Amino acid sequence: MAFVDELNIHIKAGRGGDGVVRWLHEKGKEFSGPAGGNGGGGGSVFIVGVSDIGLLATYKGRKKFEAANGGSGESGSRHGANGDGLDLALPVGSIITNLFTEQKYQLRAVGERFEILKGGRGGLGNEHFKGSKNVTPEESTPGKEGEEADFYIELELVADVGIVGLPNAGKSSLLNAITNAEAKVGAYQFTTLEPNLGALYEVILADIPGLIEGAAEGKGLGTKFLRHIKRTAILLHCISLENEDPMAVYEVIRGELAKYGQNLVDKEEIVLLTKTDVVTGADKAEIEAKIAAVAKPFEKMGKQVLTVSAYDDEALKAFKDEIVKIVRTRKEEEKARVDAELLAKEDAY
């Protein structure tokens, strides 16, 4: 099933049930008064965050979603049943826009839930209209329609690490080697046509499809997947050592990120030199010296540089240990910052 990261659908909350005109007839009495119940409320619509990034694809052929209607009132002053609400599951990272009101909702965590449409109110039965001057009301009201609207849903992946780089930088192979992902790999550009997620312990990595020069203007896969980089905490910039000029390759991607905006170039970035197995030399020391020479210009720029080969178990283990350490440290620092801000607010009061 093809990956879907944007969708247009119509959603309707339930209609309220009608109030009814009914009469209470008791044994031995010719007439005992009004007893028509109110209608039940229509079901409201909620969106709920889930972890399945492929979920939008299952909705692609379905254009309309509806909550249940409320039941009509009944005799004996019984109210109609409330209609069941609709919980629409959407991947974390979804931005949902009501195209009628332009109100936006963002799902940032699993289990996060928002009401986006209210169900209609139930109508009133004739018992509601009973009074001292109107002991036999013939009045009732219909239920109200539930809210409805067209919605545009756009998915922006949320991950700890976003893996970027030119096509064939070794991103998918790396993700497959260190996580449970099953990203497609091939010896040609744009093998990856959709983002792939993998989990390394508690660290979530997203393989963002390969970019080329001019992506910000729509070339190659264009800006379709650049948006997924926005909400990743750290960029892991993969540069294959197959390239004759790694710095030139690096600058191509940085240029595209800068053109796209959204502060992408300001994100924390780690340079990862991939495919170290292609570097040749007389011995291990010479190979390490060649790799170090490639890394040096990036280190002078203040970038942390890591190296890896998908075919070297020892190198893979060292990389996994380091990336987990980096993400854990970052999360601890972020938590400490948030805690300090909350404490400062409490002290201010």
HUNORSUL-V983725 format. One record per pair of residues at least 4 apart in sequence whose C-alpha atoms are under 8 Angstrom apart, sorted by the first residue. I is the first residue (numbers start at 0). J is the second residue. Records with the same first field share a line. If there is no record, write none. Layout:
# HUNORSUL-V983725
I=J, J
This chain:
# HUNORSUL-V983725
0=56
1=56
2=53, 55, 56, 193
3=53, 55, 56, 59
4=55, 152, 153, 154, 155
5=55, 151, 152, 153, 154
6=55, 59, 151, 152, 153
7=62, 149, 150, 151, 152
8=61, 62, 63, 64, 149, 150, 151
9=62, 63, 64, 147, 148, 149, 150
10=63, 64, 65, 147, 148, 149, 150
11=44, 63, 64, 65, 66, 116, 145, 146, 147, 148
12=41, 42, 43, 44, 65, 66, 67, 68, 84, 85, 116, 117, 118, 119, 144, 145, 146, 147
13=40, 41, 42, 43, 65, 66, 67, 68, 69, 82, 84, 118, 119, 144, 145, 146
14=40, 41, 42, 67, 68, 69, 118, 119, 120, 121, 142, 143, 144, 145
15=38, 39, 40, 41, 68, 69, 70, 81, 82, 118, 119, 120, 121, 122, 141, 142, 143, 144, 145
16=37, 38, 39, 40, 41, 68, 69, 70, 71, 72, 79, 120, 121, 122, 141, 142, 143
17=37, 38, 39, 70, 71, 72, 121, 122, 123, 124, 139, 140, 141, 142
18=35, 36, 37, 38, 71, 72, 121, 122, 123, 124, 125, 139, 140, 141, 142
19=35, 36, 37, 38, 71, 72, 73, 74, 123, 124, 125, 139, 140
20=33, 34, 35, 36, 74, 124, 125, 126, 137, 138, 139
21=33, 34, 35, 36, 73, 74, 75, 124, 125
22=30, 31, 32, 33, 34, 35, 74, 75
23=30, 31, 32, 33, 34, 74, 75
24=28, 29, 30, 31, 32
25=29, 30, 31
32=134, 135
33=125, 126, 129, 134, 135, 136
34=74, 75, 76, 124, 125, 126
35=72, 73, 74, 75, 76, 77, 124, 125, 126
36=72, 73, 74, 75, 76, 77, 78, 79, 123, 124, 125, 126, 127
37=71, 72, 73, 76, 77, 78, 79, 121, 122, 123, 124, 127
38=69, 70, 71, 72, 78, 79, 80, 120, 121, 122, 123, 124, 141, 142
39=69, 70, 71, 72, 78, 79, 80, 81, 82, 120, 121, 122
40=68, 69, 70, 80, 81, 82, 118, 119, 120, 121, 142
41=66, 67, 68, 69, 81, 82, 83, 84, 118, 119, 120, 121, 145
42=66, 67, 68, 69, 81, 82, 83, 84, 85, 117, 118, 119, 145
43=66, 83, 84, 85, 114, 115, 116, 117, 118, 145
44=65, 66, 84, 85, 86, 87, 114, 115, 116, 117, 118
45=84, 85, 86, 87, 112, 113, 114, 115, 116
46=86, 87, 88, 89, 112, 113, 114, 115
47=86, 87, 88, 89, 106, 109, 110, 111, 112, 113
48=88, 89, 90, 91, 106, 107, 108, 109, 110, 111, 112
49=88, 89, 90, 91, 108, 109, 110
50=90, 91, 109
51=89, 90, 91
52=90, 91, 156
53=57, 90
54=58, 89, 90
55=59, 89, 90
58=62
65=85
66=82, 83, 84, 85, 118
67=82, 83, 84, 85
68=81, 82, 83
69=79, 80, 81, 82, 83, 121
70=79, 80, 81, 82
71=78, 79, 80, 121
72=76, 77, 78, 79, 124
73=77, 78, 79
76=126
89=93, 106
90=106, 154
91=106, 107, 108, 109, 154, 156, 157
92=105, 106, 107, 108, 154, 155, 156, 157
93=105, 106, 107, 152, 153, 154, 155, 156
94=103, 104, 105, 106, 152, 153, 154, 155
95=103, 104, 105, 150, 151, 152, 153
96=101, 102, 103, 104, 150, 151, 152
97=101, 102, 103, 148, 149, 150, 151
98=102, 148, 149, 150, 151
99=148, 149
104=113
106=111, 112
107=111, 157
116=145, 146, 147
117=145, 146
118=144, 145, 146
119=142, 143, 144, 145, 146
120=142, 143, 144, 145
121=141, 142, 143
122=139, 140, 141, 142, 143
123=127, 139, 140, 141, 142
124=128, 138, 139, 140
125=129, 136, 137, 138, 139
126=136
128=133, 136, 138, 139
129=133, 134, 135, 136
130=134
154=227
155=226, 227, 228, 229, 230
156=205, 227, 228, 230, 231
157=227, 230, 231
158=203, 204, 205, 230, 231, 232
159=202, 203, 204, 205, 231, 232, 233, 326
160=202, 203, 204, 205, 231, 232, 233, 234, 235
161=204, 205, 206, 207, 228, 231, 232, 233, 234, 235
162=170, 204, 205, 206, 207, 234, 235, 236, 237
163=170, 206, 207, 208, 209, 210, 234, 235, 236, 237
164=168, 170, 209, 210, 236, 237, 238, 249, 252
165=209, 210, 211, 237, 238, 248, 252
166=187, 188, 189, 190, 208, 209, 210, 211
167=186, 187, 188, 189, 209, 239
168=237, 238, 239, 273
169=173, 237, 239, 273, 274
170=174, 206, 237
171=175, 182, 183, 184, 191, 206
172=176, 182, 184, 309
173=177, 308, 309
174=178, 180, 182, 197, 204, 206
175=179, 180, 181, 182, 197
176=309, 315
177=199, 315, 319
178=197, 198, 199
179=197, 198, 199
180=195, 196, 197, 198
182=191, 195
183=190, 191
184=190, 191
185=190
186=190
188=209
189=208, 209, 220
191=208, 209
192=208
193=207, 208, 224
194=205, 206, 207, 208, 224
195=205, 206, 207
196=203, 204, 205, 206
197=203, 204, 205
198=202, 203, 204
199=203, 204, 319, 323
200=323
202=323, 326
207=224, 225, 227, 228
208=220, 224
209=220
210=214, 219, 220, 221, 252
211=218, 219, 251, 252
212=218, 251, 252, 255
213=217, 218, 219, 221, 255
214=218, 219, 220, 221, 222, 255
215=221, 222, 225, 255, 256, 258, 259
216=221, 222
217=221, 222
220=224
221=225
222=226, 259
224=228
225=229, 256, 259
227=231
228=234, 263
229=261, 262, 263
232=266, 267
233=266, 267, 268, 269
234=266, 267, 268, 269
235=268, 269, 270, 271
236=249, 268, 269, 270, 271
237=270, 271, 272, 273
238=242, 245, 248, 249, 270, 271, 272, 273
239=245, 272, 273, 274, 275
240=245, 272, 273, 274, 275, 277, 278
241=274, 277
242=248
244=248
245=249, 293
246=250, 296, 297
247=251
248=252
249=253
250=254
251=255
252=256
253=257, 264
254=258
255=259
256=260, 263, 264
257=262, 263, 264
259=263
260=264
262=266
268=302, 303
269=302, 303, 304, 305
270=297, 302, 303, 304, 305
271=304, 305, 306, 307
272=294, 304, 305, 306, 307
273=306, 307, 308
274=278, 307, 308, 309
275=290, 306, 307, 308
276=308, 310, 311
278=286, 289, 290
279=286
280=285, 286
281=285, 286
282=286
283=287
284=288
285=289
286=290
287=291
288=292
289=293
290=294
291=295
292=296
293=297
294=298, 304
295=299
296=300
297=301, 302, 303, 304
298=302, 303, 304
305=318
306=314, 318
307=311, 314, 315, 318
308=314, 315
309=315
311=315
312=316
313=317
314=318
315=319
316=320
317=321
318=322
319=323
320=324
321=325
322=326
323=327
324=328
325=329
326=330
327=331
328=332
329=333
330=334
331=335
332=336
333=337
334=338
335=339
336=340
337=341
338=342
339=343
340=344
341=345
342=346
343=347
344=348
